[in-house]
Amino acid sequence: MFVTYVLYSEKFNQLYIGYTSDLMNRFHSHKSFATKGHTIKYRPWIVAYVEFHETKNQALTREKQLKSSRGRKFCREQILGLISVR
């Protein structure tokens, strides 16, 4: 099982889109374990959106879609919906 995910940094209003087969480990890596890379600059992160896929290829294809301008718009709408609920 593979997951396409969107992380959101409310503090910096930043999105990070990725895919993995182990969401919990990957999230902890973004959140605290990593010592270099894009995500360390925008901590803290929340998992704002996830989709599950049967294959790695499906997850990678969806990741690419979410990274497009239409995909990022979709992600922002999902996240704004989450923030307004709180």
HTML snippet that shows the backbone in 3Dmol.js (N, CA, C, O; Angstrom):
<script src="https://3Dmol.org/build/3Dmol-min.js"></script>
<div id="view" style="width:600px;height:400px;position:relative"></div>
<script>
const pdb = `
ATOM      1  N   MET A   1       0.845  -1.175   0.000  1.00  0.00           N
ATOM      2  CA  MET A   1       0.000   0.000   0.000  1.00  0.00           C
ATOM      3  C   MET A   1       0.897   1.247   0.000  1.00  0.00           C
ATOM      4  O   MET A   1       1.871   1.322   0.749  1.00  0.00           O
ATOM      5  N   PHE A   2       0.563   2.195  -0.827  1.00  0.00           N
ATOM      6  CA  PHE A   2       1.304   3.448  -0.935  1.00  0.00           C
ATOM      7  C   PHE A   2       0.377   4.618  -0.628  1.00  0.00           C
ATOM      8  O   PHE A   2      -0.836   4.540  -0.828  1.00  0.00           O
ATOM      9  N   VAL A   3       0.960   5.681  -0.149  1.00  0.00           N
ATOM     10  CA  VAL A   3       0.193   6.857   0.248  1.00  0.00           C
ATOM     11  C   VAL A   3       0.769   8.087  -0.436  1.00  0.00           C
ATOM     12  O   VAL A   3       1.980   8.307  -0.430  1.00  0.00           O
ATOM     13  N   THR A   4      -0.114   8.884  -1.026  1.00  0.00           N
ATOM     14  CA  THR A   4       0.254  10.226  -1.479  1.00  0.00           C
ATOM     15  C   THR A   4      -0.226  11.157  -0.379  1.00  0.00           C
ATOM     16  O   THR A   4      -1.367  11.054   0.071  1.00  0.00           O
ATOM     17  N   TYR A   5       0.636  12.061   0.054  1.00  0.00           N
ATOM     18  CA  TYR A   5       0.291  12.895   1.208  1.00  0.00           C
ATOM     19  C   TYR A   5       0.627  14.353   0.961  1.00  0.00           C
ATOM     20  O   TYR A   5       1.465  14.696   0.127  1.00  0.00           O
ATOM     21  N   VAL A   6      -0.055  15.193   1.712  1.00  0.00           N
ATOM     22  CA  VAL A   6       0.214  16.627   1.689  1.00  0.00           C
ATOM     23  C   VAL A   6       0.461  17.058   3.131  1.00  0.00           C
ATOM     24  O   VAL A   6      -0.372  16.847   4.013  1.00  0.00           O
ATOM     25  N   LEU A   7       1.609  17.658   3.346  1.00  0.00           N
ATOM     26  CA  LEU A   7       1.912  18.259   4.643  1.00  0.00           C
ATOM     27  C   LEU A   7       1.664  19.750   4.538  1.00  0.00           C
ATOM     28  O   LEU A   7       1.818  20.346   3.472  1.00  0.00           O
ATOM     29  N   TYR A   8       1.281  20.341   5.649  1.00  0.00           N
ATOM     30  CA  TYR A   8       1.025  21.778   5.670  1.00  0.00           C
ATOM     31  C   TYR A   8       1.707  22.392   6.878  1.00  0.00           C
ATOM     32  O   TYR A   8       1.602  21.883   7.994  1.00  0.00           O
ATOM     33  N   SER A   9       2.405  23.489   6.641  1.00  0.00           N
ATOM     34  CA  SER A   9       3.002  24.274   7.717  1.00  0.00           C
ATOM     35  C   SER A   9       2.160  25.537   7.874  1.00  0.00           C
ATOM     36  O   SER A   9       2.259  26.468   7.075  1.00  0.00           O
ATOM     37  N   GLU A  10       1.340  25.551   8.904  1.00  0.00           N
ATOM     38  CA  GLU A  10       0.483  26.713   9.144  1.00  0.00           C
ATOM     39  C   GLU A  10       1.317  27.955   9.452  1.00  0.00           C
ATOM     40  O   GLU A  10       0.970  29.059   9.034  1.00  0.00           O
ATOM     41  N   LYS A  11       2.403  27.775  10.176  1.00  0.00           N
ATOM     42  CA  LYS A  11       3.269  28.887  10.543  1.00  0.00           C
ATOM     43  C   LYS A  11       3.819  29.617   9.320  1.00  0.00           C
ATOM     44  O   LYS A  11       3.930  30.843   9.327  1.00  0.00           O
ATOM     45  N   PHE A  12       4.166  28.864   8.265  1.00  0.00           N
ATOM     46  CA  PHE A  12       4.762  29.444   7.061  1.00  0.00           C
ATOM     47  C   PHE A  12       3.847  29.390   5.836  1.00  0.00           C
ATOM     48  O   PHE A  12       4.231  29.834   4.754  1.00  0.00           O
ATOM     49  N   ASN A  13       2.634  28.845   6.005  1.00  0.00           N
ATOM     50  CA  ASN A  13       1.669  28.687   4.914  1.00  0.00           C
ATOM     51  C   ASN A  13       2.304  27.969   3.719  1.00  0.00           C
ATOM     52  O   ASN A  13       2.182  28.408   2.575  1.00  0.00           O
ATOM     53  N   GLN A  14       2.984  26.858   4.012  1.00  0.00           N
ATOM     54  CA  GLN A  14       3.691  26.090   2.989  1.00  0.00           C
ATOM     55  C   GLN A  14       3.090  24.699   2.851  1.00  0.00           C
ATOM     56  O   GLN A  14       2.630  24.109   3.829  1.00  0.00           O
ATOM     57  N   LEU A  15       3.098  24.181   1.622  1.00  0.00           N
ATOM     58  CA  LEU A  15       2.685  22.820   1.332  1.00  0.00           C
ATOM     59  C   LEU A  15       3.901  21.974   0.988  1.00  0.00           C
ATOM     60  O   LEU A  15       4.879  22.470   0.429  1.00  0.00           O
ATOM     61  N   TYR A  16       3.830  20.699   1.325  1.00  0.00           N
ATOM     62  CA  TYR A  16       4.811  19.732   0.858  1.00  0.00           C
ATOM     63  C   TYR A  16       4.021  18.516   0.397  1.00  0.00           C
ATOM     64  O   TYR A  16       3.198  17.991   1.145  1.00  0.00           O
ATOM     65  N   ILE A  17       4.264  18.067  -0.821  1.00  0.00           N
ATOM     66  CA  ILE A  17       3.536  16.950  -1.400  1.00  0.00           C
ATOM     67  C   ILE A  17       4.524  15.826  -1.676  1.00  0.00           C
ATOM     68  O   ILE A  17       5.586  16.053  -2.256  1.00  0.00           O
ATOM     69  N   GLY A  18       4.172  14.610  -1.258  1.00  0.00           N
ATOM     70  CA  GLY A  18       5.049  13.479  -1.480  1.00  0.00           C
ATOM     71  C   GLY A  18       4.291  12.171  -1.506  1.00  0.00           C
ATOM     72  O   GLY A  18       3.064  12.153  -1.416  1.00  0.00           O
ATOM     73  N   TYR A  19       5.023  11.072  -1.630  1.00  0.00           N
ATOM     74  CA  TYR A  19       4.420   9.746  -1.541  1.00  0.00           C
ATOM     75  C   TYR A  19       5.369   8.823  -0.795  1.00  0.00           C
ATOM     76  O   TYR A  19       6.576   9.058  -0.753  1.00  0.00           O
ATOM     77  N   THR A  20       4.813   7.770  -0.208  1.00  0.00           N
ATOM     78  CA  THR A  20       5.605   6.845   0.575  1.00  0.00           C
ATOM     79  C   THR A  20       4.843   5.545   0.771  1.00  0.00           C
ATOM     80  O   THR A  20       3.642   5.474   0.507  1.00  0.00           O
ATOM     81  N   SER A  21       5.538   4.524   1.231  1.00  0.00           N
ATOM     82  CA  SER A  21       4.874   3.280   1.625  1.00  0.00           C
ATOM     83  C   SER A  21       4.772   3.195   3.150  1.00  0.00           C
ATOM     84  O   SER A  21       4.170   2.260   3.679  1.00  0.00           O
ATOM     85  N   ASP A  22       5.353   4.160   3.854  1.00  0.00           N
ATOM     86  CA  ASP A  22       5.335   4.167   5.319  1.00  0.00           C
ATOM     87  C   ASP A  22       5.114   5.601   5.809  1.00  0.00           C
ATOM     88  O   ASP A  22       6.069   6.315   6.119  1.00  0.00           O
ATOM     89  N   LEU A  23       3.865   6.006   5.875  1.00  0.00           N
ATOM     90  CA  LEU A  23       3.534   7.394   6.187  1.00  0.00           C
ATOM     91  C   LEU A  23       4.037   7.828   7.557  1.00  0.00           C
ATOM     92  O   LEU A  23       4.562   8.933   7.693  1.00  0.00           O
ATOM     93  N   MET A  24       3.891   6.992   8.562  1.00  0.00           N
ATOM     94  CA  MET A  24       4.293   7.401   9.914  1.00  0.00           C
ATOM     95  C   MET A  24       5.801   7.686   9.990  1.00  0.00           C
ATOM     96  O   MET A  24       6.208   8.708  10.542  1.00  0.00           O
ATOM     97  N   ASN A  25       6.619   6.801   9.448  1.00  0.00           N
ATOM     98  CA  ASN A  25       8.068   7.044   9.466  1.00  0.00           C
ATOM     99  C   ASN A  25       8.429   8.270   8.639  1.00  0.00           C
ATOM    100  O   ASN A  25       9.274   9.072   9.038  1.00  0.00           O
ATOM    101  N   ARG A  26       7.788   8.410   7.494  1.00  0.00           N
ATOM    102  CA  ARG A  26       8.086   9.554   6.623  1.00  0.00           C
ATOM    103  C   ARG A  26       7.687  10.851   7.299  1.00  0.00           C
ATOM    104  O   ARG A  26       8.421  11.836   7.229  1.00  0.00           O
ATOM    105  N   PHE A  27       6.532  10.865   7.955  1.00  0.00           N
ATOM    106  CA  PHE A  27       6.086  12.064   8.663  1.00  0.00           C
ATOM    107  C   PHE A  27       7.056  12.415   9.787  1.00  0.00           C
ATOM    108  O   PHE A  27       7.430  13.577   9.944  1.00  0.00           O
ATOM    109  N   HIS A  28       7.462  11.429  10.560  1.00  0.00           N
ATOM    110  CA  HIS A  28       8.421  11.699  11.644  1.00  0.00           C
ATOM    111  C   HIS A  28       9.743  12.206  11.088  1.00  0.00           C
ATOM    112  O   HIS A  28      10.409  13.024  11.722  1.00  0.00           O
ATOM    113  N   SER A  29      10.122  11.735   9.926  1.00  0.00           N
ATOM    114  CA  SER A  29      11.340  12.227   9.283  1.00  0.00           C
ATOM    115  C   SER A  29      11.198  13.711   8.951  1.00  0.00           C
ATOM    116  O   SER A  29      12.092  14.508   9.238  1.00  0.00           O
ATOM    117  N   HIS A  30      10.072  14.073   8.345  1.00  0.00           N
ATOM    118  CA  HIS A  30       9.841  15.480   8.013  1.00  0.00           C
ATOM    119  C   HIS A  30       9.731  16.326   9.284  1.00  0.00           C
ATOM    120  O   HIS A  30      10.231  17.450   9.341  1.00  0.00           O
ATOM    121  N   LYS A  31       9.083  15.779  10.280  1.00  0.00           N
ATOM    122  CA  LYS A  31       8.769  16.536  11.494  1.00  0.00           C
ATOM    123  C   LYS A  31       9.987  16.759  12.390  1.00  0.00           C
ATOM    124  O   LYS A  31      10.146  17.834  12.967  1.00  0.00           O
ATOM    125  N   SER A  32      10.848  15.740  12.508  1.00  0.00           N
ATOM    126  CA  SER A  32      11.932  15.919  13.474  1.00  0.00           C
ATOM    127  C   SER A  32      13.241  15.205  13.155  1.00  0.00           C
ATOM    128  O   SER A  32      14.297  15.689  13.562  1.00  0.00           O
ATOM    129  N   PHE A  33      13.224  14.085  12.451  1.00  0.00           N
ATOM    130  CA  PHE A  33      14.449  13.314  12.256  1.00  0.00           C
ATOM    131  C   PHE A  33      15.390  13.920  11.228  1.00  0.00           C
ATOM    132  O   PHE A  33      16.608  13.876  11.403  1.00  0.00           O
ATOM    133  N   ALA A  34      14.853  14.474  10.175  1.00  0.00           N
ATOM    134  CA  ALA A  34      15.693  14.981   9.085  1.00  0.00           C
ATOM    135  C   ALA A  34      16.566  16.135   9.568  1.00  0.00           C
ATOM    136  O   ALA A  34      16.147  16.961  10.379  1.00  0.00           O
ATOM    137  N   THR A  35      17.795  16.168   9.044  1.00  0.00           N
ATOM    138  CA  THR A  35      18.710  17.250   9.416  1.00  0.00           C
ATOM    139  C   THR A  35      19.029  18.163   8.244  1.00  0.00           C
ATOM    140  O   THR A  35      19.699  19.183   8.413  1.00  0.00           O
ATOM    141  N   LYS A  36      18.551  17.802   7.050  1.00  0.00           N
ATOM    142  CA  LYS A  36      18.733  18.662   5.893  1.00  0.00           C
ATOM    143  C   LYS A  36      17.559  18.458   4.943  1.00  0.00           C
ATOM    144  O   LYS A  36      16.834  17.468   5.038  1.00  0.00           O
ATOM    145  N   GLY A  37      17.384  19.397   4.035  1.00  0.00           N
ATOM    146  CA  GLY A  37      16.309  19.296   3.051  1.00  0.00           C
ATOM    147  C   GLY A  37      15.293  20.416   3.194  1.00  0.00           C
ATOM    148  O   GLY A  37      15.357  21.230   4.116  1.00  0.00           O
ATOM    149  N   HIS A  38      14.369  20.435   2.270  1.00  0.00           N
ATOM    150  CA  HIS A  38      13.362  21.496   2.183  1.00  0.00           C
ATOM    151  C   HIS A  38      12.464  21.558   3.424  1.00  0.00           C
ATOM    152  O   HIS A  38      12.150  22.644   3.910  1.00  0.00           O
ATOM    153  N   THR A  39      12.058  20.410   3.927  1.00  0.00           N
ATOM    154  CA  THR A  39      11.030  20.421   4.980  1.00  0.00           C
ATOM    155  C   THR A  39      11.526  20.918   6.334  1.00  0.00           C
ATOM    156  O   THR A  39      10.710  21.321   7.163  1.00  0.00           O
ATOM    157  N   ILE A  40      12.811  20.904   6.583  1.00  0.00           N
ATOM    158  CA  ILE A  40      13.269  21.349   7.908  1.00  0.00           C
ATOM    159  C   ILE A  40      13.081  22.847   8.108  1.00  0.00           C
ATOM    160  O   ILE A  40      12.985  23.311   9.245  1.00  0.00           O
ATOM    161  N   LYS A  41      13.029  23.606   7.024  1.00  0.00           N
ATOM    162  CA  LYS A  41      12.900  25.067   7.122  1.00  0.00           C
ATOM    163  C   LYS A  41      11.505  25.517   7.535  1.00  0.00           C
ATOM    164  O   LYS A  41      11.326  26.642   8.000  1.00  0.00           O
ATOM    165  N   TYR A  42      10.517  24.643   7.368  1.00  0.00           N
ATOM    166  CA  TYR A  42       9.127  25.066   7.553  1.00  0.00           C
ATOM    167  C   TYR A  42       8.415  24.299   8.653  1.00  0.00           C
ATOM    168  O   TYR A  42       7.186  24.224   8.653  1.00  0.00           O
ATOM    169  N   ARG A  43       9.145  23.740   9.573  1.00  0.00           N
ATOM    170  CA  ARG A  43       8.535  23.022  10.696  1.00  0.00           C
ATOM    171  C   ARG A  43       7.794  23.986  11.605  1.00  0.00           C
ATOM    172  O   ARG A  43       8.218  25.135  11.733  1.00  0.00           O
ATOM    173  N   PRO A  44       6.724  23.579  12.231  1.00  0.00           N
ATOM    174  CA  PRO A  44       6.141  22.246  12.311  1.00  0.00           C
ATOM    175  C   PRO A  44       5.184  21.962  11.159  1.00  0.00           C
ATOM    176  O   PRO A  44       4.621  22.878  10.559  1.00  0.00           O
ATOM    177  N   TRP A  45       5.009  20.680  10.862  1.00  0.00           N
ATOM    178  CA  TRP A  45       4.131  20.207   9.795  1.00  0.00           C
ATOM    179  C   TRP A  45       2.949  19.458  10.388  1.00  0.00           C
ATOM    180  O   TRP A  45       3.043  18.870  11.466  1.00  0.00           O
ATOM    181  N   ILE A  46       1.831  19.490   9.662  1.00  0.00           N
ATOM    182  CA  ILE A  46       0.711  18.605   9.965  1.00  0.00           C
ATOM    183  C   ILE A  46       0.395  17.820   8.695  1.00  0.00           C
ATOM    184  O   ILE A  46       0.600  18.313   7.585  1.00  0.00           O
ATOM    185  N   VAL A  47      -0.102  16.602   8.863  1.00  0.00           N
ATOM    186  CA  VAL A  47      -0.572  15.834   7.715  1.00  0.00           C
ATOM    187  C   VAL A  47      -1.963  16.367   7.393  1.00  0.00           C
ATOM    188  O   VAL A  47      -2.904  16.173   8.163  1.00  0.00           O
ATOM    189  N   ALA A  48      -2.087  17.040   6.252  1.00  0.00           N
ATOM    190  CA  ALA A  48      -3.330  17.707   5.908  1.00  0.00           C
ATOM    191  C   ALA A  48      -4.211  16.879   4.987  1.00  0.00           C
ATOM    192  O   ALA A  48      -5.426  17.073   4.959  1.00  0.00           O
ATOM    193  N   TYR A  49      -3.614  15.950   4.225  1.00  0.00           N
ATOM    194  CA  TYR A  49      -4.385  15.204   3.238  1.00  0.00           C
ATOM    195  C   TYR A  49      -3.642  13.935   2.876  1.00  0.00           C
ATOM    196  O   TYR A  49      -2.421  13.954   2.725  1.00  0.00           O
ATOM    197  N   VAL A  50      -4.367  12.824   2.733  1.00  0.00           N
ATOM    198  CA  VAL A  50      -3.761  11.560   2.305  1.00  0.00           C
ATOM    199  C   VAL A  50      -4.680  10.846   1.326  1.00  0.00           C
ATOM    200  O   VAL A  50      -5.903  10.963   1.401  1.00  0.00           O
ATOM    201  N   GLU A  51      -4.079  10.114   0.419  1.00  0.00           N
ATOM    202  CA  GLU A  51      -4.791   9.219  -0.499  1.00  0.00           C
ATOM    203  C   GLU A  51      -4.023   7.907  -0.529  1.00  0.00           C
ATOM    204  O   GLU A  51      -2.792   7.905  -0.550  1.00  0.00           O
ATOM    205  N   PHE A  52      -4.744   6.795  -0.532  1.00  0.00           N
ATOM    206  CA  PHE A  52      -4.124   5.478  -0.544  1.00  0.00           C
ATOM    207  C   PHE A  52      -4.180   4.880  -1.945  1.00  0.00           C
ATOM    208  O   PHE A  52      -5.165   5.033  -2.666  1.00  0.00           O
ATOM    209  N   HIS A  53      -3.084   4.187  -2.316  1.00  0.00           N
ATOM    210  CA  HIS A  53      -2.960   3.599  -3.647  1.00  0.00           C
ATOM    211  C   HIS A  53      -2.410   2.178  -3.537  1.00  0.00           C
ATOM    212  O   HIS A  53      -1.660   1.852  -2.617  1.00  0.00           O
ATOM    213  N   GLU A  54      -2.798   1.355  -4.484  1.00  0.00           N
ATOM    214  CA  GLU A  54      -2.340  -0.040  -4.508  1.00  0.00           C
ATOM    215  C   GLU A  54      -0.887  -0.162  -4.980  1.00  0.00           C
ATOM    216  O   GLU A  54      -0.158  -1.037  -4.512  1.00  0.00           O
ATOM    217  N   THR A  55      -0.467   0.702  -5.895  1.00  0.00           N
ATOM    218  CA  THR A  55       0.880   0.574  -6.458  1.00  0.00           C
ATOM    219  C   THR A  55       1.678   1.867  -6.301  1.00  0.00           C
ATOM    220  O   THR A  55       1.123   2.954  -6.137  1.00  0.00           O
ATOM    221  N   LYS A  56       2.981   1.708  -6.357  1.00  0.00           N
ATOM    222  CA  LYS A  56       3.882   2.854  -6.302  1.00  0.00           C
ATOM    223  C   LYS A  56       3.649   3.774  -7.490  1.00  0.00           C
ATOM    224  O   LYS A  56       3.681   4.996  -7.345  1.00  0.00           O
ATOM    225  N   ASN A  57       3.419   3.205  -8.649  1.00  0.00           N
ATOM    226  CA  ASN A  57       3.198   4.000  -9.856  1.00  0.00           C
ATOM    227  C   ASN A  57       1.952   4.882  -9.718  1.00  0.00           C
ATOM    228  O   ASN A  57       1.972   6.042 -10.127  1.00  0.00           O
ATOM    229  N   GLN A  58       0.877   4.348  -9.150  1.00  0.00           N
ATOM    230  CA  GLN A  58      -0.335   5.141  -8.933  1.00  0.00           C
ATOM    231  C   GLN A  58      -0.059   6.301  -7.977  1.00  0.00           C
ATOM    232  O   GLN A  58      -0.510   7.423  -8.208  1.00  0.00           O
ATOM    233  N   ALA A  59       0.676   6.029  -6.913  1.00  0.00           N
ATOM    234  CA  ALA A  59       0.993   7.073  -5.934  1.00  0.00           C
ATOM    235  C   ALA A  59       1.870   8.156  -6.556  1.00  0.00           C
ATOM    236  O   ALA A  59       1.645   9.344  -6.327  1.00  0.00           O
ATOM    237  N   LEU A  60       2.855   7.756  -7.331  1.00  0.00           N
ATOM    238  CA  LEU A  60       3.747   8.710  -7.985  1.00  0.00           C
ATOM    239  C   LEU A  60       2.988   9.560  -8.999  1.00  0.00           C
ATOM    240  O   LEU A  60       3.213  10.766  -9.091  1.00  0.00           O
ATOM    241  N   THR A  61       2.097   8.942  -9.753  1.00  0.00           N
ATOM    242  CA  THR A  61       1.283   9.683 -10.722  1.00  0.00           C
ATOM    243  C   THR A  61       0.419  10.716 -10.015  1.00  0.00           C
ATOM    244  O   THR A  61       0.306  11.854 -10.470  1.00  0.00           O
ATOM    245  N   ARG A  62      -0.192  10.318  -8.897  1.00  0.00           N
ATOM    246  CA  ARG A  62      -1.044  11.253  -8.154  1.00  0.00           C
ATOM    247  C   ARG A  62      -0.206  12.372  -7.530  1.00  0.00           C
ATOM    248  O   ARG A  62      -0.645  13.521  -7.491  1.00  0.00           O
ATOM    249  N   GLU A  63       0.983  12.050  -7.047  1.00  0.00           N
ATOM    250  CA  GLU A  63       1.866  13.079  -6.507  1.00  0.00           C
ATOM    251  C   GLU A  63       2.146  14.139  -7.572  1.00  0.00           C
ATOM    252  O   GLU A  63       2.093  15.335  -7.287  1.00  0.00           O
ATOM    253  N   LYS A  64       2.439  13.710  -8.779  1.00  0.00           N
ATOM    254  CA  LYS A  64       2.712  14.650  -9.868  1.00  0.00           C
ATOM    255  C   LYS A  64       1.490  15.504 -10.172  1.00  0.00           C
ATOM    256  O   LYS A  64       1.623  16.695 -10.453  1.00  0.00           O
ATOM    257  N   GLN A  65       0.294  14.909 -10.120  1.00  0.00           N
ATOM    258  CA  GLN A  65      -0.928  15.673 -10.345  1.00  0.00           C
ATOM    259  C   GLN A  65      -1.114  16.734  -9.265  1.00  0.00           C
ATOM    260  O   GLN A  65      -1.468  17.875  -9.562  1.00  0.00           O
ATOM    261  N   LEU A  66      -0.874  16.353  -8.012  1.00  0.00           N
ATOM    262  CA  LEU A  66      -1.056  17.302  -6.906  1.00  0.00           C
ATOM    263  C   LEU A  66      -0.025  18.421  -6.941  1.00  0.00           C
ATOM    264  O   LEU A  66      -0.276  19.506  -6.417  1.00  0.00           O
ATOM    265  N   LYS A  67       1.125  18.176  -7.548  1.00  0.00           N
ATOM    266  CA  LYS A  67       2.149  19.213  -7.649  1.00  0.00           C
ATOM    267  C   LYS A  67       1.897  20.193  -8.799  1.00  0.00           C
ATOM    268  O   LYS A  67       2.599  21.197  -8.919  1.00  0.00           O
ATOM    269  N   SER A  68       0.910  19.910  -9.635  1.00  0.00           N
ATOM    270  CA  SER A  68       0.549  20.842 -10.712  1.00  0.00           C
ATOM    271  C   SER A  68      -0.197  22.028 -10.104  1.00  0.00           C
ATOM    272  O   SER A  68      -0.570  21.993  -8.932  1.00  0.00           O
ATOM    273  N   SER A  69      -0.411  23.056 -10.881  1.00  0.00           N
ATOM    274  CA  SER A  69      -1.112  24.230 -10.362  1.00  0.00           C
ATOM    275  C   SER A  69      -2.541  23.874  -9.938  1.00  0.00           C
ATOM    276  O   SER A  69      -3.011  24.347  -8.903  1.00  0.00           O
ATOM    277  N   ARG A  70      -3.230  23.053 -10.719  1.00  0.00           N
ATOM    278  CA  ARG A  70      -4.587  22.633 -10.334  1.00  0.00           C
ATOM    279  C   ARG A  70      -4.556  21.770  -9.080  1.00  0.00           C
ATOM    280  O   ARG A  70      -5.435  21.869  -8.224  1.00  0.00           O
ATOM    281  N   GLY A  71      -3.546  20.930  -8.982  1.00  0.00           N
ATOM    282  CA  GLY A  71      -3.408  20.076  -7.809  1.00  0.00           C
ATOM    283  C   GLY A  71      -3.130  20.876  -6.554  1.00  0.00           C
ATOM    284  O   GLY A  71      -3.700  20.600  -5.499  1.00  0.00           O
ATOM    285  N   ARG A  72      -2.256  21.867  -6.661  1.00  0.00           N
ATOM    286  CA  ARG A  72      -1.967  22.710  -5.498  1.00  0.00           C
ATOM    287  C   ARG A  72      -3.193  23.511  -5.081  1.00  0.00           C
ATOM    288  O   ARG A  72      -3.419  23.733  -3.891  1.00  0.00           O
ATOM    289  N   LYS A  73      -3.982  23.942  -6.056  1.00  0.00           N
ATOM    290  CA  LYS A  73      -5.232  24.644  -5.738  1.00  0.00           C
ATOM    291  C   LYS A  73      -6.162  23.705  -4.964  1.00  0.00           C
ATOM    292  O   LYS A  73      -6.757  24.107  -3.964  1.00  0.00           O
ATOM    293  N   PHE A  74      -6.287  22.463  -5.423  1.00  0.00           N
ATOM    294  CA  PHE A  74      -7.095  21.460  -4.739  1.00  0.00           C
ATOM    295  C   PHE A  74      -6.594  21.272  -3.303  1.00  0.00           C
ATOM    296  O   PHE A  74      -7.393  21.241  -2.367  1.00  0.00           O
ATOM    297  N   CYS A  75      -5.286  21.148  -3.131  1.00  0.00           N
ATOM    298  CA  CYS A  75      -4.695  20.956  -1.801  1.00  0.00           C
ATOM    299  C   CYS A  75      -5.002  22.141  -0.894  1.00  0.00           C
ATOM    300  O   CYS A  75      -5.397  21.957   0.258  1.00  0.00           O
ATOM    301  N   ARG A  76      -4.826  23.330  -1.396  1.00  0.00           N
ATOM    302  CA  ARG A  76      -5.103  24.528  -0.590  1.00  0.00           C
ATOM    303  C   ARG A  76      -6.571  24.582  -0.167  1.00  0.00           C
ATOM    304  O   ARG A  76      -6.877  24.956   0.965  1.00  0.00           O
ATOM    305  N   GLU A  77      -7.476  24.210  -1.071  1.00  0.00           N
ATOM    306  CA  GLU A  77      -8.897  24.198  -0.722  1.00  0.00           C
ATOM    307  C   GLU A  77      -9.178  23.173   0.371  1.00  0.00           C
ATOM    308  O   GLU A  77      -9.965  23.439   1.280  1.00  0.00           O
ATOM    309  N   GLN A  78      -8.548  22.013   0.292  1.00  0.00           N
ATOM    310  CA  GLN A  78      -8.705  20.989   1.319  1.00  0.00           C
ATOM    311  C   GLN A  78      -8.189  21.497   2.667  1.00  0.00           C
ATOM    312  O   GLN A  78      -8.839  21.318   3.698  1.00  0.00           O
ATOM    313  N   ILE A  79      -7.020  22.131   2.647  1.00  0.00           N
ATOM    314  CA  ILE A  79      -6.403  22.612   3.886  1.00  0.00           C
ATOM    315  C   ILE A  79      -7.203  23.756   4.485  1.00  0.00           C
ATOM    316  O   ILE A  79      -7.414  23.784   5.697  1.00  0.00           O
ATOM    317  N   LEU A  80      -7.651  24.694   3.673  1.00  0.00           N
ATOM    318  CA  LEU A  80      -8.460  25.795   4.191  1.00  0.00           C
ATOM    319  C   LEU A  80      -9.730  25.257   4.825  1.00  0.00           C
ATOM    320  O   LEU A  80     -10.213  25.811   5.813  1.00  0.00           O
ATOM    321  N   GLY A  81     -10.274  24.188   4.270  1.00  0.00           N
ATOM    322  CA  GLY A  81     -11.436  23.550   4.866  1.00  0.00           C
ATOM    323  C   GLY A  81     -11.115  23.005   6.247  1.00  0.00           C
ATOM    324  O   GLY A  81     -11.928  23.116   7.165  1.00  0.00           O
ATOM    325  N   LEU A  82      -9.929  22.415   6.399  1.00  0.00           N
ATOM    326  CA  LEU A  82      -9.511  21.889   7.702  1.00  0.00           C
ATOM    327  C   LEU A  82      -9.306  23.001   8.707  1.00  0.00           C
ATOM    328  O   LEU A  82      -9.729  22.885   9.858  1.00  0.00           O
ATOM    329  N   ILE A  83      -8.671  24.062   8.294  1.00  0.00           N
ATOM    330  CA  ILE A  83      -8.361  25.156   9.212  1.00  0.00           C
ATOM    331  C   ILE A  83      -9.641  25.843   9.685  1.00  0.00           C
ATOM    332  O   ILE A  83      -9.749  26.215  10.853  1.00  0.00           O
ATOM    333  N   SER A  84     -10.610  26.014   8.785  1.00  0.00           N
ATOM    334  CA  SER A  84     -11.844  26.699   9.171  1.00  0.00           C
ATOM    335  C   SER A  84     -12.679  25.860  10.128  1.00  0.00           C
ATOM    336  O   SER A  84     -13.516  26.401  10.851  1.00  0.00           O
ATOM    337  N   VAL A  85     -12.462  24.521  10.143  1.00  0.00           N
ATOM    338  CA  VAL A  85     -13.210  23.643  11.055  1.00  0.00           C
ATOM    339  C   VAL A  85     -12.701  23.794  12.486  1.00  0.00           C
ATOM    340  O   VAL A  85     -13.467  23.632  13.436  1.00  0.00           O
ATOM    341  N   ARG A  86     -11.429  24.099  12.645  1.00  0.00           N
ATOM    342  CA  ARG A  86     -10.851  24.200  13.993  1.00  0.00           C
ATOM    343  C   ARG A  86     -11.362  25.351  14.754  1.00  0.00           C
ATOM    344  O   ARG A  86     -10.964  25.559  15.900  1.00  0.00           O
TER     345      ARG A  86
END
`;
const viewer = $3Dmol.createViewer("view");
viewer.addModel(pdb, "pdb");
viewer.setStyle({}, {cartoon: {color: "spectrum"}});
viewer.zoomTo();
viewer.render();
</script>
